[in-house]
Amino acid sequence: MPYSPGHLTSPTSGFSHRSHPCDYGRRSTSIATTKLSSREDDPTAPVPHATETPIINRRNWMHAQSALISSSFLGTRALAYETAAQVGAAATPKKVPTDGSVVVLGANGGTGRECVAAVLASGRSCCATARSGSFDHYDRDSRSSSALSRSNPRLREDRADVTSLEGLVSLVDRINGGAGGDSVGAVVFAASASAKGKTSGVDDAFSVDYGGVVNAARCCIMCDIPRLVVVSSGAVTRPNSAVYKLLNFVGNGIMEAKIRGEDEVRALYRDQGVIEKGLGYTIIRPGGLTNDPIAVGPSYLEVNQGDDKSGRLSRADVAAICVASLDIDSCWDTTFECYLKDTAKPVDNVGLSNILRLTDPTSYKSGKEGTGQTKRDFAV
């Protein structure tokens, strides 16, 4: 069935974030907890922090993170295919081409900038977009100065206003119709309203974190882009938690906007025609974001589902997870949380733990956690 802006203007989500704390899209929310490495690791080994020597470079991080996510989601793929089959649709994820460009929406933000660097580290081309049309971080990354150089042929900048569906479609048309034969293979939504964003329809939370993410999903569906990755937030389904209330207040309704955006993305991708095309989404709910310059890597991270645990992690680690998920079928139509495992706390008290930067993980287990390789396997 062909898609047009009119076809996609009024989807209904059918979700209630108060009664459905997990991802109730067509993918099951259960996770296997199989570890990747069969080697014995020292369980008392401390987790490295930003002040310590880096143990992993970006490219090896990407390989390691792919392994973490693949391991964490073992056992869910068959359930997802079965669920899609119940609505009479083939459920084969469309591959994200390695020679296509990844569009990063919100590239001038802290997480967006890290996503641009992670895309380039993976070997893919990147279109870094912002409302201004200018990428502000050229030559500012000491870790990958050559990657973020203006002379890098795999990096381009362009204008994108997520509040305009037509503008997003025009962006894709410009990339796909360029003289270099480029095409868009994936979109990473890293845009978010700032605490100062209060202009309705322009930069407020509901225009960006709700309307913007829905526009991105509609654009990906209309333009047959294989994967949309959305950076959302941990605790987004827990409106009674202190961290939700604080972030929602400071962000002028940002948490409510994010969950509404998530729910509508899931509703759009649940359409049978979208399933048959193999188009999909990945929604990532990071814990509290830090600006630590080091992506510590998968052996120190934990992924989970159910939104009952959170913690904190660096924007660099979030970005690497976003990019690694593009090549993993089991991340197709999936929502999951991520955080440093030594910062893991129940959502109800994670806020204070993050403020105090505590590193005493909770003993609570949801049964859905996933962890990755040891640092010895990927040290450089």
C-alpha atoms as a printed R data frame, in Angstrom:
    type eleno elety resid chain resno      x       y      z
1   ATOM     1    CA   MET     A     1  0.000   0.000  0.000
2   ATOM     2    CA   PRO     A     2  1.531   3.344 -0.984
3   ATOM     3    CA   TYR     A     3  2.098   5.890  1.736
4   ATOM     4    CA   SER     A     4  1.358   9.569  1.573
5   ATOM     5    CA   PRO     A     5  1.347  12.365  4.141
6   ATOM     6    CA   GLY     A     6 -2.424  12.130  4.260
7   ATOM     7    CA   HIS     A     7 -2.298   8.424  5.062
8   ATOM     8    CA   LEU     A     8 -0.047   9.075  8.042
9   ATOM     9    CA   THR     A     9 -1.551  12.175  9.592
10  ATOM    10    CA   SER     A    10 -3.791  10.684 12.276
11  ATOM    11    CA   PRO     A    11 -2.498   7.392 13.669
12  ATOM    12    CA   THR     A    12 -3.905   6.197 16.952
13  ATOM    13    CA   SER     A    13 -1.551   4.607 19.409
14  ATOM    14    CA   GLY     A    14 -3.899   2.647 21.636
15  ATOM    15    CA   PHE     A    15 -1.302   2.707 24.419
16  ATOM    16    CA   SER     A    16 -1.495   3.908 27.979
17  ATOM    17    CA   HIS     A    17  1.925   4.496 29.505
18  ATOM    18    CA   ARG     A    18  0.471   4.271 32.984
19  ATOM    19    CA   SER     A    19 -0.840   0.760 32.477
20  ATOM    20    CA   HIS     A    20  1.750  -0.530 30.001
21  ATOM    21    CA   PRO     A    21  5.257   0.122 31.296
22  ATOM    22    CA   CYS     A    22  6.947  -2.020 28.649
23  ATOM    23    CA   ASP     A    23  7.129  -1.962 24.876
24  ATOM    24    CA   TYR     A    24  3.808  -3.285 23.674
25  ATOM    25    CA   GLY     A    25  4.681  -3.120 20.005
26  ATOM    26    CA   ARG     A    26  4.771  -6.335 18.059
27  ATOM    27    CA   ARG     A    27  8.068  -7.483 19.614
28  ATOM    28    CA   SER     A    28  7.998  -9.459 22.847
29  ATOM    29    CA   THR     A    29  9.482  -7.682 25.844
30  ATOM    30    CA   SER     A    30 11.224 -10.703 27.340
31  ATOM    31    CA   ILE     A    31 14.998 -10.868 27.132
32  ATOM    32    CA   ALA     A    32 17.347 -13.762 27.464
33  ATOM    33    CA   THR     A    33 20.285 -13.063 29.746
34  ATOM    34    CA   THR     A    34 22.889 -15.253 28.056
35  ATOM    35    CA   LYS     A    35 26.378 -13.834 28.406
36  ATOM    36    CA   LEU     A    36 28.569 -13.762 25.337
37  ATOM    37    CA   SER     A    37 31.836 -14.707 26.899
38  ATOM    38    CA   SER     A    38 32.463 -18.164 28.309
39  ATOM    39    CA   ARG     A    39 35.607 -16.950 30.049
40  ATOM    40    CA   GLU     A    40 35.560 -16.463 33.798
41  ATOM    41    CA   ASP     A    41 35.733 -12.806 34.761
42  ATOM    42    CA   ASP     A    42 36.599 -11.265 38.094
43  ATOM    43    CA   PRO     A    43 33.259 -10.187 39.560
44  ATOM    44    CA   THR     A    44 34.998  -7.790 41.930
45  ATOM    45    CA   ALA     A    45 36.820  -5.894 39.193
46  ATOM    46    CA   PRO     A    46 35.952  -2.190 39.395
47  ATOM    47    CA   VAL     A    47 34.209  -0.410 36.562
48  ATOM    48    CA   PRO     A    48 36.444   2.212 34.926
49  ATOM    49    CA   HIS     A    49 35.363   5.835 35.057
50  ATOM    50    CA   ALA     A    50 36.153   8.854 32.959
51  ATOM    51    CA   THR     A    51 39.338   9.607 34.890
52  ATOM    52    CA   GLU     A    52 40.899   6.261 34.015
53  ATOM    53    CA   THR     A    53 42.758   5.183 30.908
54  ATOM    54    CA   PRO     A    54 40.525   4.239 27.959
55  ATOM    55    CA   ILE     A    55 40.269   0.492 27.552
56  ATOM    56    CA   ILE     A    56 38.610   0.391 24.157
57  ATOM    57    CA   ASN     A    57 38.607   2.390 20.960
58  ATOM    58    CA   ARG     A    58 35.472   3.359 19.066
59  ATOM    59    CA   ARG     A    59 35.758   0.778 16.282
60  ATOM    60    CA   ASN     A    60 36.318  -2.166 18.650
61  ATOM    61    CA   TRP     A    61 33.541  -0.757 20.843
62  ATOM    62    CA   MET     A    62 31.133  -1.062 17.926
63  ATOM    63    CA   HIS     A    63 31.948  -4.749 17.426
64  ATOM    64    CA   ALA     A    64 31.676  -5.425 21.142
65  ATOM    65    CA   GLN     A    65 28.404  -3.548 21.498
66  ATOM    66    CA   SER     A    66 26.860  -5.474 18.614
67  ATOM    67    CA   ALA     A    67 27.731  -8.658 20.475
68  ATOM    68    CA   LEU     A    68 26.202  -7.342 23.709
69  ATOM    69    CA   ILE     A    69 22.873  -6.484 22.119
70  ATOM    70    CA   SER     A    70 22.747  -9.686 20.072
71  ATOM    71    CA   SER     A    71 23.313 -11.737 23.224
72  ATOM    72    CA   SER     A    72 20.814  -9.764 25.248
73  ATOM    73    CA   PHE     A    73 18.024 -10.311 22.757
74  ATOM    74    CA   LEU     A    74 18.568 -13.980 21.984
75  ATOM    75    CA   GLY     A    75 15.268 -15.804 22.144
76  ATOM    76    CA   THR     A    76 13.058 -12.853 21.224
77  ATOM    77    CA   ARG     A    77 13.368 -13.058 17.467
78  ATOM    78    CA   ALA     A    78 11.074 -16.072 16.998
79  ATOM    79    CA   LEU     A    79  8.406 -14.440 19.155
80  ATOM    80    CA   ALA     A    80  8.575 -11.288 17.085
81  ATOM    81    CA   TYR     A    81  8.196 -13.169 13.830
82  ATOM    82    CA   GLU     A    82  5.279 -15.154 15.222
83  ATOM    83    CA   THR     A    83  3.516 -11.997 16.406
84  ATOM    84    CA   ALA     A    84  3.846 -10.373 13.006
85  ATOM    85    CA   ALA     A    85  2.606 -13.560 11.343
86  ATOM    86    CA   GLN     A    86 -0.580 -13.315 13.390
87  ATOM    87    CA   VAL     A    87 -1.523 -10.192 11.471
88  ATOM    88    CA   GLY     A    88 -0.784 -11.911  8.180
89  ATOM    89    CA   ALA     A    89  2.491 -10.148  7.442
90  ATOM    90    CA   ALA     A    90  5.975 -11.312  6.593
91  ATOM    91    CA   ALA     A    91  8.369 -10.204  9.300
92  ATOM    92    CA   THR     A    92 11.811 -10.008  7.757
93  ATOM    93    CA   PRO     A    93 13.763  -6.932  8.812
94  ATOM    94    CA   LYS     A    94 15.056  -4.892  5.927
95  ATOM    95    CA   LYS     A    95 18.830  -4.663  6.164
96  ATOM    96    CA   VAL     A    96 20.372  -1.282  6.817
97  ATOM    97    CA   PRO     A    97 22.861  -0.819  3.965
98  ATOM    98    CA   THR     A    98 26.432  -0.286  5.058
99  ATOM    99    CA   ASP     A    99 27.031   2.020  2.094
100 ATOM   100    CA   GLY     A   100 24.061   4.259  2.872
101 ATOM   101    CA   SER     A   101 24.097   7.451  4.909
102 ATOM   102    CA   VAL     A   102 22.842   7.665  8.465
103 ATOM   103    CA   VAL     A   103 20.974  10.897  9.141
104 ATOM   104    CA   VAL     A   104 21.452  12.213 12.674
105 ATOM   105    CA   LEU     A   105 18.665  14.586 13.702
106 ATOM   106    CA   GLY     A   106 19.761  16.955 16.448
107 ATOM   107    CA   ALA     A   107 23.463  16.642 15.618
108 ATOM   108    CA   ASN     A   108 24.437  19.786 17.510
109 ATOM   109    CA   GLY     A   109 23.251  18.409 20.838
110 ATOM   110    CA   GLY     A   110 25.561  16.499 23.148
111 ATOM   111    CA   THR     A   111 24.165  13.070 22.277
112 ATOM   112    CA   GLY     A   112 23.724  13.966 18.609
113 ATOM   113    CA   ARG     A   113 27.352  14.952 18.293
114 ATOM   114    CA   GLU     A   114 28.410  11.618 19.770
115 ATOM   115    CA   CYS     A   115 26.074   9.830 17.353
116 ATOM   116    CA   VAL     A   116 27.784  11.537 14.418
117 ATOM   117    CA   ALA     A   117 31.197  10.396 15.693
118 ATOM   118    CA   ALA     A   118 29.902   6.843 16.265
119 ATOM   119    CA   VAL     A   119 28.398   6.608 12.771
120 ATOM   120    CA   LEU     A   120 31.685   7.662 11.214
121 ATOM   121    CA   ALA     A   121 33.622   5.247 13.434
122 ATOM   122    CA   SER     A   122 31.438   2.423 12.116
123 ATOM   123    CA   GLY     A   123 32.559   3.162  8.560
124 ATOM   124    CA   ARG     A   124 29.249   4.583  7.389
125 ATOM   125    CA   SER     A   125 28.608   8.025  5.974
126 ATOM   126    CA   CYS     A   126 26.740  10.549  8.087
127 ATOM   127    CA   CYS     A   127 24.537  13.546  7.434
128 ATOM   128    CA   ALA     A   128 24.682  15.738 10.539
129 ATOM   129    CA   THR     A   129 21.579  17.895 10.689
130 ATOM   130    CA   ALA     A   130 20.379  20.835 12.745
131 ATOM   131    CA   ARG     A   131 17.690  23.483 12.457
132 ATOM   132    CA   SER     A   132 20.400  26.001 11.520
133 ATOM   133    CA   GLY     A   133 21.806  23.785  8.778
134 ATOM   134    CA   SER     A   134 25.309  23.997 10.282
135 ATOM   135    CA   PHE     A   135 27.150  21.306 12.205
136 ATOM   136    CA   ASP     A   136 28.880  23.028 15.119
137 ATOM   137    CA   HIS     A   137 31.365  20.332 16.082
138 ATOM   138    CA   TYR     A   138 33.808  20.144 13.175
139 ATOM   139    CA   ASP     A   139 37.372  19.529 14.353
140 ATOM   140    CA   ARG     A   140 36.349  19.665 18.022
141 ATOM   141    CA   ASP     A   141 36.774  15.998 18.928
142 ATOM   142    CA   SER     A   142 40.309  15.145 20.033
143 ATOM   143    CA   ARG     A   143 39.424  11.447 19.971
144 ATOM   144    CA   SER     A   144 38.475  11.444 16.296
145 ATOM   145    CA   SER     A   145 39.676  14.729 14.847
146 ATOM   146    CA   SER     A   146 40.028  13.289 11.375
147 ATOM   147    CA   ALA     A   147 36.513  11.845 11.462
148 ATOM   148    CA   LEU     A   148 34.871  15.176 12.339
149 ATOM   149    CA   SER     A   149 37.038  17.144  9.959
150 ATOM   150    CA   ARG     A   150 35.374  19.271  7.293
151 ATOM   151    CA   SER     A   151 37.501  17.420  4.774
152 ATOM   152    CA   ASN     A   152 36.002  14.027  5.648
153 ATOM   153    CA   PRO     A   153 34.112  12.928  2.511
154 ATOM   154    CA   ARG     A   154 31.773  10.748  4.589
155 ATOM   155    CA   LEU     A   155 30.502  13.674  6.657
156 ATOM   156    CA   ARG     A   156 28.085  16.296  5.411
157 ATOM   157    CA   GLU     A   157 25.822  18.839  7.092
158 ATOM   158    CA   ASP     A   158 22.290  19.867  6.203
159 ATOM   159    CA   ARG     A   159 19.230  21.621  7.559
160 ATOM   160    CA   ALA     A   160 16.469  19.669  9.275
161 ATOM   161    CA   ASP     A   161 13.563  20.937 11.333
162 ATOM   162    CA   VAL     A   162 11.931  17.943 13.013
163 ATOM   163    CA   THR     A   163  8.706  19.869 13.502
164 ATOM   164    CA   SER     A   164  8.177  19.834  9.713
165 ATOM   165    CA   LEU     A   165  7.368  16.537  8.004
166 ATOM   166    CA   GLU     A   166  7.748  18.149  4.597
167 ATOM   167    CA   GLY     A   167 11.161  19.447  5.599
168 ATOM   168    CA   LEU     A   168 12.330  15.980  6.641
169 ATOM   169    CA   VAL     A   169 11.096  14.427  3.398
170 ATOM   170    CA   SER     A   170 12.885  17.166  1.439
171 ATOM   171    CA   LEU     A   171 16.087  16.369  3.329
172 ATOM   172    CA   VAL     A   172 15.855  12.709  2.335
173 ATOM   173    CA   ASP     A   173 15.150  13.698 -1.276
174 ATOM   174    CA   ARG     A   174 18.246  15.917 -1.322
175 ATOM   175    CA   ILE     A   175 20.443  13.093 -0.071
176 ATOM   176    CA   ASN     A   176 18.926  10.428 -2.313
177 ATOM   177    CA   GLY     A   177 19.043  12.697 -5.349
178 ATOM   178    CA   GLY     A   178 22.605  13.894 -4.877
179 ATOM   179    CA   ALA     A   179 25.249  13.606 -7.549
180 ATOM   180    CA   GLY     A   180 27.246  11.123 -5.479
181 ATOM   181    CA   GLY     A   181 24.576   8.430 -5.653
182 ATOM   182    CA   ASP     A   182 24.081   8.445 -1.888
183 ATOM   183    CA   SER     A   183 20.953   7.180 -0.143
184 ATOM   184    CA   VAL     A   184 19.573   7.255  3.387
185 ATOM   185    CA   GLY     A   185 19.902   3.913  5.167
186 ATOM   186    CA   ALA     A   186 18.814   4.937  8.663
187 ATOM   187    CA   VAL     A   187 17.762   7.875 10.795
188 ATOM   188    CA   VAL     A   188 18.884   8.483 14.385
189 ATOM   189    CA   PHE     A   189 16.565  10.809 16.292
190 ATOM   190    CA   ALA     A   190 18.797  12.502 18.870
191 ATOM   191    CA   ALA     A   191 16.907  15.794 18.955
192 ATOM   192    CA   SER     A   192 15.299  16.983 22.171
193 ATOM   193    CA   ALA     A   193 13.806  20.195 23.480
194 ATOM   194    CA   SER     A   194 15.977  22.158 25.879
195 ATOM   195    CA   ALA     A   195 14.703  23.430 29.204
196 ATOM   196    CA   LYS     A   196 14.500  26.860 27.584
197 ATOM   197    CA   GLY     A   197 12.311  25.612 24.760
198 ATOM   198    CA   LYS     A   198  8.923  27.163 25.382
199 ATOM   199    CA   THR     A   199  7.829  28.393 21.961
200 ATOM   200    CA   SER     A   200  4.855  26.262 20.977
201 ATOM   201    CA   GLY     A   201  5.285  24.621 17.600
202 ATOM   202    CA   VAL     A   202  8.968  25.507 17.429
203 ATOM   203    CA   ASP     A   203 11.175  24.249 20.256
204 ATOM   204    CA   ASP     A   204  8.920  23.114 23.090
205 ATOM   205    CA   ALA     A   205  8.878  19.511 24.295
206 ATOM   206    CA   PHE     A   206  5.655  18.506 22.561
207 ATOM   207    CA   SER     A   207  6.802  19.962 19.240
208 ATOM   208    CA   VAL     A   208 10.190  18.204 19.340
209 ATOM   209    CA   ASP     A   209 10.024  15.125 21.584
210 ATOM   210    CA   TYR     A   210  6.496  14.194 20.516
211 ATOM   211    CA   GLY     A   211  5.728  15.830 17.175
212 ATOM   212    CA   GLY     A   212  9.303  15.652 15.954
213 ATOM   213    CA   VAL     A   213  9.775  11.953 16.613
214 ATOM   214    CA   VAL     A   214  6.414  11.159 15.000
215 ATOM   215    CA   ASN     A   215  7.417  13.192 11.940
216 ATOM   216    CA   ALA     A   216 10.676  11.258 11.766
217 ATOM   217    CA   ALA     A   217  8.785   7.958 11.855
218 ATOM   218    CA   ARG     A   218  6.359   9.093  9.158
219 ATOM   219    CA   CYS     A   219  9.246  10.261  6.998
220 ATOM   220    CA   CYS     A   220 11.079   6.937  7.352
221 ATOM   221    CA   ILE     A   221  7.937   5.023  6.413
222 ATOM   222    CA   MET     A   222  7.081   7.263  3.452
223 ATOM   223    CA   CYS     A   223 10.649   7.110  2.135
224 ATOM   224    CA   ASP     A   224 11.187   3.355  2.812
225 ATOM   225    CA   ILE     A   225 14.110   3.962  5.161
226 ATOM   226    CA   PRO     A   226 14.939   0.616  6.819
227 ATOM   227    CA   ARG     A   227 15.511   1.746 10.411
228 ATOM   228    CA   LEU     A   228 14.626   4.574 12.762
229 ATOM   229    CA   VAL     A   229 16.533   4.769 16.046
230 ATOM   230    CA   VAL     A   230 15.022   6.990 18.733
231 ATOM   231    CA   VAL     A   231 16.920   8.191 21.797
232 ATOM   232    CA   SER     A   232 14.234   8.441 24.476
233 ATOM   233    CA   SER     A   233 14.698   8.283 28.266
234 ATOM   234    CA   GLY     A   234 14.714   5.815 31.106
235 ATOM   235    CA   ALA     A   235 11.786   6.069 33.574
236 ATOM   236    CA   VAL     A   236  9.607   7.453 30.795
237 ATOM   237    CA   THR     A   237  6.766   5.054 31.681
238 ATOM   238    CA   ARG     A   238  6.959   5.764 35.422
239 ATOM   239    CA   PRO     A   239  5.053   9.026 35.999
240 ATOM   240    CA   ASN     A   240  4.931   8.492 39.768
241 ATOM   241    CA   SER     A   241  8.699   8.209 40.142
242 ATOM   242    CA   ALA     A   242 10.731  11.138 41.453
243 ATOM   243    CA   VAL     A   243 13.038  11.177 38.434
244 ATOM   244    CA   TYR     A   244 10.089  11.354 36.019
245 ATOM   245    CA   LYS     A   245  8.497  14.194 37.966
246 ATOM   246    CA   LEU     A   246 11.752  16.153 38.168
247 ATOM   247    CA   LEU     A   247 12.644  15.778 34.492
248 ATOM   248    CA   ASN     A   248  9.098  16.463 33.385
249 ATOM   249    CA   PHE     A   249  8.982  19.656 35.468
250 ATOM   250    CA   VAL     A   250 12.400  20.940 34.418
251 ATOM   251    CA   GLY     A   251 11.754  19.987 30.793
252 ATOM   252    CA   ASN     A   252  8.305  21.567 30.593
253 ATOM   253    CA   GLY     A   253  6.478  18.292 30.006
254 ATOM   254    CA   ILE     A   254  9.317  16.519 28.224
255 ATOM   255    CA   MET     A   255  8.741  13.063 29.739
256 ATOM   256    CA   GLU     A   256  5.066  13.094 28.841
257 ATOM   257    CA   ALA     A   257  6.004  14.174 25.332
258 ATOM   258    CA   LYS     A   258  8.591  11.400 25.013
259 ATOM   259    CA   ILE     A   259  6.239   8.574 26.005
260 ATOM   260    CA   ARG     A   260  3.537   9.873 23.688
261 ATOM   261    CA   GLY     A   261  6.105   9.955 20.905
262 ATOM   262    CA   GLU     A   262  7.246   6.409 21.673
263 ATOM   263    CA   ASP     A   263  3.694   5.099 21.671
264 ATOM   264    CA   GLU     A   264  2.850   6.700 18.364
265 ATOM   265    CA   VAL     A   265  6.020   5.392 16.737
266 ATOM   266    CA   ARG     A   266  5.061   1.870 17.810
267 ATOM   267    CA   ALA     A   267  1.555   2.378 16.452
268 ATOM   268    CA   LEU     A   268  2.830   3.584 13.074
269 ATOM   269    CA   TYR     A   269  5.189   0.644 12.678
270 ATOM   270    CA   ARG     A   270  2.495  -1.844 13.656
271 ATOM   271    CA   ASP     A   271  0.727  -1.208 10.357
272 ATOM   272    CA   GLN     A   272  0.679  -4.358  8.215
273 ATOM   273    CA   GLY     A   273  2.068  -2.575  5.174
274 ATOM   274    CA   VAL     A   274  5.025  -1.324  7.169
275 ATOM   275    CA   ILE     A   275  5.694  -4.788  8.580
276 ATOM   276    CA   GLU     A   276  5.628  -6.333  5.111
277 ATOM   277    CA   LYS     A   277  8.215  -3.826  3.910
278 ATOM   278    CA   GLY     A   278 10.553  -4.832  6.732
279 ATOM   279    CA   LEU     A   279 10.853  -1.278  8.013
280 ATOM   280    CA   GLY     A   280 11.495  -1.013 11.738
281 ATOM   281    CA   TYR     A   281 12.357   1.091 14.749
282 ATOM   282    CA   THR     A   282 14.599   0.827 17.790
283 ATOM   283    CA   ILE     A   283 13.786   2.899 20.866
284 ATOM   284    CA   ILE     A   284 16.644   3.293 23.327
285 ATOM   285    CA   ARG     A   285 15.972   4.531 26.853
286 ATOM   286    CA   PRO     A   286 19.272   5.614 28.410
287 ATOM   287    CA   GLY     A   287 19.723   6.389 32.061
288 ATOM   288    CA   GLY     A   288 21.105   9.709 33.263
289 ATOM   289    CA   LEU     A   289 23.467  11.080 30.640
290 ATOM   290    CA   THR     A   290 27.007  12.134 31.475
291 ATOM   291    CA   ASN     A   291 29.577  13.943 29.391
292 ATOM   292    CA   ASP     A   292 32.375  11.555 30.296
293 ATOM   293    CA   PRO     A   293 34.710  11.533 27.282
294 ATOM   294    CA   ILE     A   294 35.213   7.773 27.354
295 ATOM   295    CA   ALA     A   295 32.827   5.143 26.057
296 ATOM   296    CA   VAL     A   296 33.654   2.395 28.539
297 ATOM   297    CA   GLY     A   297 32.170  -0.339 26.370
298 ATOM   298    CA   PRO     A   298 29.763  -3.238 26.698
299 ATOM   299    CA   SER     A   299 31.437  -5.193 29.475
300 ATOM   300    CA   TYR     A   300 30.410  -2.458 31.907
301 ATOM   301    CA   LEU     A   301 26.922  -1.834 30.582
302 ATOM   302    CA   GLU     A   302 23.577  -3.491 31.132
303 ATOM   303    CA   VAL     A   303 20.501  -3.498 28.915
304 ATOM   304    CA   ASN     A   304 17.070  -4.217 30.295
305 ATOM   305    CA   GLN     A   305 13.376  -4.100 29.429
306 ATOM   306    CA   GLY     A   306 10.397  -3.133 31.528
307 ATOM   307    CA   ASP     A   307 11.629   0.338 32.556
308 ATOM   308    CA   ASP     A   308 11.996  -0.760 36.190
309 ATOM   309    CA   LYS     A   309 15.754  -0.134 36.484
310 ATOM   310    CA   SER     A   310 17.998   2.681 35.383
311 ATOM   311    CA   GLY     A   311 21.316   4.298 36.157
312 ATOM   312    CA   ARG     A   312 23.627   6.533 34.198
313 ATOM   313    CA   LEU     A   313 26.061   6.280 31.294
314 ATOM   314    CA   SER     A   314 27.975   8.498 28.924
315 ATOM   315    CA   ARG     A   315 26.495   9.998 25.785
316 ATOM   316    CA   ALA     A   316 29.324   8.283 23.900
317 ATOM   317    CA   ASP     A   317 28.090   4.869 25.051
318 ATOM   318    CA   VAL     A   318 24.501   5.734 24.083
319 ATOM   319    CA   ALA     A   319 25.659   6.775 20.633
320 ATOM   320    CA   ALA     A   320 27.600   3.561 20.129
321 ATOM   321    CA   ILE     A   321 24.528   1.533 21.115
322 ATOM   322    CA   CYS     A   322 22.428   3.475 18.602
323 ATOM   323    CA   VAL     A   323 24.802   2.720 15.754
324 ATOM   324    CA   ALA     A   324 25.450  -0.906 16.745
325 ATOM   325    CA   SER     A   325 21.702  -1.590 16.758
326 ATOM   326    CA   LEU     A   326 21.463  -0.830 13.039
327 ATOM   327    CA   ASP     A   327 23.042  -4.164 12.129
328 ATOM   328    CA   ILE     A   328 21.185  -6.379 14.590
329 ATOM   329    CA   ASP     A   329 17.916  -7.959 13.489
330 ATOM   330    CA   SER     A   330 16.861  -8.551 17.087
331 ATOM   331    CA   CYS     A   331 16.795  -4.782 17.668
332 ATOM   332    CA   TRP     A   332 14.109  -4.452 15.001
333 ATOM   333    CA   ASP     A   333 10.930  -3.079 16.581
334 ATOM   334    CA   THR     A   334 12.371  -3.179 20.077
335 ATOM   335    CA   THR     A   335 12.464  -0.860 23.084
336 ATOM   336    CA   PHE     A   336 15.105  -1.278 25.782
337 ATOM   337    CA   GLU     A   337 16.909   0.560 28.555
338 ATOM   338    CA   CYS     A   338 20.671   0.910 29.025
339 ATOM   339    CA   TYR     A   339 22.979   2.126 31.797
340 ATOM   340    CA   LEU     A   340 26.278   1.331 33.525
341 ATOM   341    CA   LYS     A   341 25.593  -1.818 35.478
342 ATOM   342    CA   ASP     A   342 27.402  -0.564 38.584
343 ATOM   343    CA   THR     A   343 24.946   2.373 38.714
344 ATOM   344    CA   ALA     A   344 21.791   0.255 38.365
345 ATOM   345    CA   LYS     A   345 18.975   1.188 40.726
346 ATOM   346    CA   PRO     A   346 15.211   0.706 40.799
347 ATOM   347    CA   VAL     A   347 13.584   3.592 38.962
348 ATOM   348    CA   ASP     A   348 11.967   4.855 42.152
349 ATOM   349    CA   ASN     A   349 15.308   5.856 43.704
350 ATOM   350    CA   VAL     A   350 17.703   6.181 40.783
351 ATOM   351    CA   GLY     A   351 17.514   9.971 40.750
352 ATOM   352    CA   LEU     A   352 19.330  10.498 44.044
353 ATOM   353    CA   SER     A   353 21.853   7.810 43.149
354 ATOM   354    CA   ASN     A   354 22.701   9.602 39.913
355 ATOM   355    CA   ILE     A   355 22.979  12.977 41.617
356 ATOM   356    CA   LEU     A   356 25.423  11.533 44.164
357 ATOM   357    CA   ARG     A   357 27.165   9.488 41.435
358 ATOM   358    CA   LEU     A   358 26.868   6.316 43.491
359 ATOM   359    CA   THR     A   359 28.352   3.061 42.254
360 ATOM   360    CA   ASP     A   360 26.654   0.494 44.455
361 ATOM   361    CA   PRO     A   361 24.312  -1.429 42.160
362 ATOM   362    CA   THR     A   362 20.989  -2.739 43.383
363 ATOM   363    CA   SER     A   363 20.592  -6.416 44.182
364 ATOM   364    CA   TYR     A   364 17.199  -6.355 42.479
365 ATOM   365    CA   LYS     A   365 16.983  -8.430 39.310
366 ATOM   366    CA   SER     A   366 14.193  -8.025 36.794
367 ATOM   367    CA   GLY     A   367 15.169 -11.247 35.038
368 ATOM   368    CA   LYS     A   368 15.478  -9.346 31.771
369 ATOM   369    CA   GLU     A   369 18.986  -7.949 32.111
370 ATOM   370    CA   GLY     A   370 21.615  -8.473 29.466
371 ATOM   371    CA   THR     A   371 25.369  -7.963 29.806
372 ATOM   372    CA   GLY     A   372 28.299  -8.262 27.411
373 ATOM   373    CA   GLN     A   373 31.904  -9.261 26.991
374 ATOM   374    CA   THR     A   374 34.752  -8.829 29.450
375 ATOM   375    CA   LYS     A   375 37.223  -6.009 28.949
376 ATOM   376    CA   ARG     A   376 40.064  -8.482 28.254
377 ATOM   377    CA   ASP     A   377 38.386  -9.549 25.039
378 ATOM   378    CA   PHE     A   378 38.291  -6.078 23.567
379 ATOM   379    CA   ALA     A   379 41.144  -4.174 25.222
380 ATOM   380    CA   VAL     A   380 43.490  -2.374 22.866
